[in-house]
Amino acid sequence: MPAAAKNQRLELRLTQEQKAEIEQAAQLSGRTVTDFSVSFLVEQAREVIRAEHELRMSDLARAEFSIRLEQPARPVAQLAELLKRPSAFVD
């Protein structure tokens, strides 16, 4: 698959100390400042998106669970038979 064209820019304003730390971290990891910054920003963005997605899914699951709790119970014949058997775990 061909690499996507890198034709978008993101401008940031940093303090001198922030810039120096980023440059040092990039150098220590053997990467350019651009590569270091982009990979870190994308990783963090994906984590935020994933966490938000999980939270929303949890809200949906909770709502579905509440709906099911309000529905009347259905008898389960196999469960009734199982409860009639003597338990191997009880003395």
Secondary structure, DSSP 8 states (H G I E B T S, - for coil): ---------------HHHHHHHHHHHHHTT--HHHHHHHHHHHHHHHHHHHHHHHHHHHHHHHHHHHHHHS-----HHHHHHHHS--SS--
